[in-house]
Amino acid sequence: MSKRLVITIDGPAGAGKTTVSRSLAARLGYTYVDTGALYRAVGFAAKLKGIDPDDDDAMAVLCKEMRLEMTLSGGNLSLRVNGEEIADKIRTPEMSRMASAVSARPVVREFLLDMQRQMGAAGGVVLEGRDTGSVIVPDADVKFYLDADLAVRAARRFAELPPEAGQPLDAVTRDMKKRDEKDKNRAIAPLIVPDGAVVIDASEMDAEAVVACMLDHVGDYRSR
């Protein structure tokens, strides 16, 4: 039996990480872990309680008291905070901003780091996020960094928004540019290309082409 690998996929917002990571995990028969969704979940809980993400004391209490559960069944992500299903409530521009804010707080990163590492400990997992290959599992077997031009990423994110979001494309683009700058320049676990990562520019590639490219690299790793 071949070794069950730990695979990480990092990159900026809108690069297509979620679609590609789910597909790659399904093709390999691996578990998919969306680390970004966990930060969105904490941001959602903070918003619900009216907590400022910069208030470390309040965030520490929130993390200590909240029950956070993530499962994937039949390709569908289930994310629960204190028993409430929130997977369909966290894919909004506001939750993107909250995720970026809470992910910069050491107390939140410490709360989620052990959980994320435990998810990848047994292998047979694809972890998606912004620091999975640089911080969470820097010794992962195969690392990818998925990127795309800002205009392409913004258009993809805009297409994902529900009609009620009411946000025009230029606003999505501005928000995404600010998110990029914040993620890349934060003091703790900034968005970087992890050491040894395979960089894939998906600006002119669809998800199937990206997954095929990744499968080739996984095959190359196994044949060493």
C-alpha distance (Angstrom), angle and dihedral (degrees) to the residues before:
residue distance angle dihedral
M1 . . .
S2 3.81 . .
K3 3.79 119.2 .
R4 3.79 114.7 -90.6
L5 3.76 102.6 -123.1
V6 3.78 134.6 -145.2
I7 3.81 107.9 -129.6
T8 3.80 125.0 -174.5
I9 3.80 128.6 -162.7
D10 3.79 117.4 -168.8
G11 3.78 132.5 170.9
P12 3.80 145.4 119.3
A13 3.80 126.6 -61.5
G14 3.78 116.3 -70.2
A15 3.80 96.5 17.4
G16 3.80 90.7 121.8
K17 3.79 97.4 -103.9
T18 3.80 96.5 142.1
T19 3.80 96.5 50.8
V20 3.79 93.0 43.4
S21 3.82 95.2 43.4
R22 3.79 93.2 51.1
S23 3.79 91.7 47.5
L24 3.80 93.9 46.8
A25 3.80 91.6 48.6
A26 3.81 90.9 49.3
R27 3.81 92.4 49.1
L28 3.79 91.2 51.0
G29 3.80 96.0 39.7
Y30 3.80 89.3 -118.8
T31 3.79 133.7 141.1
Y32 3.80 115.8 -99.6
V33 3.81 119.3 -140.8
D34 3.81 120.1 -171.5
T35 3.80 102.8 -160.9
G36 3.80 91.6 179.9
A37 3.79 90.3 60.3
L38 3.79 88.7 58.8
Y39 3.81 90.7 57.8
R40 3.79 89.8 46.1
A41 3.81 87.9 52.4
V42 3.79 91.9 53.4
G43 3.80 89.2 46.4
F44 3.80 89.9 50.2
A45 3.81 91.1 51.6
A46 3.81 91.4 47.9
K47 3.80 91.5 49.8
L48 3.80 91.0 48.7
K49 3.80 91.2 54.4
G50 3.80 95.0 40.6
I51 3.80 93.2 -116.4
D52 3.80 120.5 159.1
P53 3.84 107.4 -128.6
D54 3.82 88.6 -137.8
D55 3.83 91.1 60.5
D56 3.81 98.6 94.5
D57 3.81 94.9 -176.7
A58 3.80 93.0 53.5
M59 3.81 91.4 43.1
A60 3.81 90.2 51.6
V61 3.81 90.5 54.7
L62 3.81 90.8 46.1
C63 3.81 92.6 52.0
K64 3.79 91.9 46.6
E65 3.79 93.9 51.2
M66 3.81 102.9 37.4
R67 3.82 123.8 95.1
L68 3.79 109.9 -143.1
E69 3.81 121.0 -171.8
M70 3.81 129.2 175.9
T71 3.81 126.2 -175.3
L72 3.80 135.6 161.8
S73 3.79 120.7 -149.5
G74 3.78 125.8 171.3
G75 3.79 90.6 -11.8
N76 3.82 92.3 -55.5
L77 3.78 119.6 119.9
S78 3.80 117.6 -137.0
L79 3.78 116.2 -164.9
R80 3.78 120.7 177.9
V81 3.78 130.8 -173.7
N82 3.79 113.0 -167.2
G83 3.80 88.7 -19.8
E84 3.82 96.0 -50.2
E85 3.80 117.9 121.5
I86 3.80 106.7 -129.0
A87 3.83 105.6 161.8
D88 3.82 90.9 110.7
K89 3.80 93.4 45.3
I90 3.80 101.6 57.1
R91 3.83 102.2 61.1
T92 3.79 96.2 88.4
P93 3.82 132.4 107.6
E94 3.80 89.6 -111.6
M95 3.81 92.2 54.7
S96 3.81 89.6 46.7
R97 3.79 88.6 57.2
M98 3.81 91.8 45.6
A99 3.81 90.9 49.6
S100 3.79 90.8 52.4
A101 3.81 90.8 48.4
V102 3.81 97.5 48.5
S103 3.81 93.1 41.9
A104 3.80 88.7 63.5
R105 3.82 91.8 59.3
P106 3.83 115.3 94.5
V107 3.81 92.7 -146.8
V108 3.80 91.5 58.1
R109 3.79 94.5 44.2
E110 3.80 90.6 50.9
F111 3.82 90.6 49.1
L112 3.80 93.0 52.8
L113 3.81 100.9 34.1
D114 3.81 96.8 76.0
M115 3.81 90.9 45.5
Q116 3.80 91.6 51.1
R117 3.80 93.7 46.8
Q118 3.79 91.7 49.0
M119 3.80 89.2 53.4
G120 3.79 90.0 57.4
A121 3.80 99.5 37.1
A122 3.81 97.8 94.8
G123 3.81 96.0 46.8
G124 3.77 125.6 -131.0
V125 3.78 90.2 99.4
V126 3.80 140.2 121.7
L127 3.80 111.9 -153.3
E128 3.79 118.4 -163.9
G129 3.78 126.7 -165.4
R130 3.78 144.5 84.6
D131 3.80 102.2 -71.4
T132 3.80 104.8 22.1
G133 3.81 94.3 115.3
S134 3.80 96.8 34.9
V135 3.82 102.8 42.5
I136 3.81 115.1 1.8
V137 3.82 98.9 49.4
P138 3.82 107.9 -0.6
D139 3.81 89.1 167.2
A140 3.83 93.7 56.6
D141 3.79 115.3 147.2
V142 3.81 95.9 -125.0
K143 3.80 125.5 17.3
F144 3.78 128.6 -168.9
Y145 3.80 132.0 -173.0
L146 3.80 110.9 -159.3
D147 3.79 116.8 -161.4
A148 3.82 139.9 165.8
D149 3.79 138.0 174.5
L150 3.82 115.1 -75.2
A151 3.82 92.8 -117.1
V152 3.80 91.3 52.9
R153 3.79 93.3 46.9
A154 3.80 93.3 47.6
A155 3.81 91.6 50.1
R156 3.80 90.6 51.2
R157 3.80 92.7 49.3
F158 3.82 91.1 46.1
A159 3.81 90.0 53.8
E160 3.82 90.0 53.1
L161 3.80 94.9 54.4
P162 3.81 118.6 103.3
P163 3.83 114.8 -116.8
E164 3.79 91.2 -110.9
A165 3.82 90.5 62.5
G166 3.80 87.7 80.6
Q167 3.81 94.2 -163.9
P168 3.84 118.4 140.6
L169 3.80 121.9 -135.4
D170 3.80 94.5 -106.9
A171 3.81 90.3 55.4
V172 3.81 90.8 49.3
T173 3.80 88.8 50.9
R174 3.81 92.8 50.6
D175 3.80 92.1 47.7
M176 3.79 91.4 48.7
K177 3.80 92.7 49.8
K178 3.81 90.2 51.5
R179 3.81 90.2 47.5
D180 3.81 90.5 51.4
E181 3.79 91.7 51.8
K182 3.79 92.9 46.2
D183 3.81 94.2 47.3
K184 3.80 93.9 46.8
N185 3.80 95.9 45.3
R186 3.80 103.3 40.0
A187 3.80 115.3 120.0
I188 3.81 95.4 -128.4
A189 3.82 121.2 59.9
P190 3.81 97.6 -22.9
L191 3.79 120.2 -162.5
I192 3.81 106.0 -90.1
V193 3.78 138.5 149.3
P194 3.83 102.2 -92.8
D195 3.80 118.3 -124.5
G196 3.79 109.3 -88.2
A197 3.80 94.9 11.2
V198 3.80 122.3 147.2
V199 3.81 106.8 -125.2
I200 3.81 115.8 -143.1
D201 3.81 121.9 -173.1
A202 3.80 105.1 -152.8
S203 3.81 96.3 -178.6
E204 3.80 91.0 114.7
M205 3.81 99.9 21.5
D206 3.78 128.9 90.3
A207 3.80 121.7 -138.2
E208 3.81 94.2 -96.7
A209 3.80 91.7 54.6
V210 3.80 91.5 49.1
V211 3.81 92.4 49.3
A212 3.81 90.9 48.3
C213 3.80 89.5 52.2
M214 3.80 90.9 49.7
L215 3.80 92.5 48.3
D216 3.80 88.8 53.6
H217 3.80 90.5 54.3
V218 3.81 91.8 46.6
G219 3.80 88.7 51.3
D220 3.80 90.6 49.7
Y221 3.81 90.2 51.4
R222 3.79 92.2 51.4
S223 3.79 92.8 48.6
R224 3.80 94.4 56.0
